[in-house]
Amino acid sequence: MATKKITVTLPEDLLEEVRADIDARGLSAYIAEAVRAQRDRDLLGELVDRLEQEHGPVTAEEAAASEAELDELYAEHMRRRTGSERGQVA
């Protein structure tokens, strides 16, 4: 895949956080993955808009159920990231 060098300006504290967490991928790969993930979210948002036009808006109950599920997934991710599911410290 062809690549192109660009200049990106980031808040200094965010850059420091990212650099502290990135692995062998490197900063460019990390940023490329983040941009691709945002692009995927943008496309998903377009799909949601089309589906809501076709089927109606998401109800408050459906939204609450989705938020609860995402909260559970996030909590599980954090447990695994910190090793707390086995009593480990990461």
N, C-alpha and C positions, 0 to 999 in steps of 0.2 A: 504494500500500500504506500502510495506517495505521501510524503509529509511536507509541511511548510512551516518554517520558523516564523513566529509572531512574537510580539511583545504584549505581556499581560501585566496589569497592575493589580495587586492584591493588598488588602490590609496587612500590615506587618505582623500583627498578633496571629492572624489566621495562617499566614505563611509559616510562622514558627511552629504552630500546632501541627500543620500538615507535615512539615519536614521531620518533626519528632516521631510521627507515626508511620511514614512511608517505609516500604521495604525496598528490596532490590529493583522494583519496577522503576523507581526514580520519579522525580517531580513531573516531568513531561508526560509520562505514562499515566500518572495519578490524575493530572489535570485533564488529559484526553478522556479518561474514564468518567470523570465528573461531568464533562461537557456532554458526552454521549448519554449518560444517565439523565441529565436535564433534558436533552432532546427527546429521549424516550418518554419522560413525564409530559412534555409538551404535546407529543403525538397522542399519548393516552388521554390528555385533557380534551383534545379535539374529538377523540372517539366518544368520550363521556358526553360531550355536548351533543353530538349526533344522536347517541342513544337516548338522551333525555328529550330531544326533540321528537323522537319516534315513540318513546314509551312513557314519557312524563318524568318529572323530577324525582330524585331520590327522597324518600320520606325521612322524617326526623328519626324514626325508629331504625330504619336501615342505616342511616348515617351513624347513629349511636352504636349499633352492633358492629359496624366496620371499625369505628374508633376503638372500641373495646378489644377487638381482635388484634388491631395494630399495636395497642398498648401491651397486650400479652406477648406478641412477637418481639417487641422491643425489649421487654423485661427479660425474656428468654435469651435474647442476643447479649444483653449486658451480663447476665449470669454466666454465659459461656465465655464471654470476652474476659471477664475477671477471674474465671475459674471457680466461682463460688458454688457451682452445682456439685463440685466434688470437695469443697472445702479448701480449694487451692487458691493461692494468690498469684495473679499473673505478673 
